[in-house]
Amino acid sequence: MMTKPQRFLTGITTTGTPHLGNYVGSIRPSVAASKGDSAESFYFLADYHALIKCDEPERIQRSTLEIAASWLAAGLDPERVSFYRQSDIPEIPELTWLLTCVTGKGVLNRAHAYKASVDKNTAAGNDPDADVTAGLFMYPVLMGADILMFKAHKVPVGRDQIQHIEMTRDMAQRFNHLYGEHLVLPEALIEESVALLPGLDGRKMSKSYDNTIPLFASPQQLKKLIAGIVTDSRAPGEAKDTQGSALFQIYQAFASPDETRAMRQAYADGIAWGDAKNSLFERIEQDIAPMREKYKAFINDPAKIELILQAGADKARALATPLMRELREAVGLRKLIPQATSTSRSKNGKLEKVSKPGFKQYRETDGRFYFKLLDAEGRLLLQSDGFANPREAALAIASLQQLGSAALDSLQGMLLMVTDANPDELTLALQYFVDAQN
């Protein structure tokens, strides 16, 4: 029996320049996961999330470019994965509203980001909700929609975001309890040793703390920033403690187990901080240098990145559109006529049922998966070639249902000619599916 591939999903908020913490905590494990044959991966640029904390349009646009270029330079293959911009998927904000309607306010009251803002205001003697936007309060619901939209099984996150995955599971359970089993409950995927990378000052590396090391800083800038990492006052020759050392933790995130053991011994032997920082620079540069030139090439060709993102959005929407249709049906946002039939008025003014065109997906004895489009009378309008797996066939059908005849060119190599099919009837049949979504 064939097992369904595990789906991985992760995103990065487009509010700044990618840093080493983004790389080891999200980009690197995500790219590694995408290369497995059993993985089906989704990567997105979280520009809706960016609006919660940033009101600078140019910064969001620039960050979108930089983060996309970083992922691609790090080895993300857009042909193997779904790589898209969050705002290109209109089904996500729609699902956010459906989840909002089943999520308790008390659950959102406990979200870390919201509680931190309330605690800060309270400590300062201000109103608890001073300067707290509804966007910040609702952030976990939007994150839940990002994940549940594509039925992700695993979500690589930092340890500080485990709560959001737990909240997403709660939303999915509540929705499924009310409306049936439609949503998949995700699990957090964490690399224990590098889930939270320390910054220059020892706190979590974060744009909010202004303590980051840009992922693609020049060698000169990288060396200068590493030299500024906070260390204690122990002299050369004096044994040093790896516990709590930001320098050691960053080194460990890039080093092999053997290299880590050697550095731990060097600490015990009293390595000078200057030498330790130089070793860190060389180890990071070993990984980053090969990617740096690729990054520059992508940054200088935004049109290429835009094409990649649009293709990724088309691929993602081929899954999002039918799921959203299913969820609308589940909650009661339905047409006033049964979906199995439509109606028209006969000459005497009475409503009569009218048959619809339909896709049929099936498996042949060769083990491959096919589909065909039949008109209302059962005549063949479109026939596919064989697909290696049912998902590929389903994606092609979803593309035709979403885009109509506009999808025919991109699917040309996957379709077989039906000699007696009327092109106009094919166009009308496909347009029926497009209209049914609106």
Order of alpha helices (4+ residues) and beta strands (2+ residues): beta-alpha-beta-alpha-alpha-beta-alpha-alpha-alpha-alpha-beta-alpha-beta-alpha-alpha-alpha-alpha-alpha-beta-beta-beta-beta-beta-alpha-beta-alpha
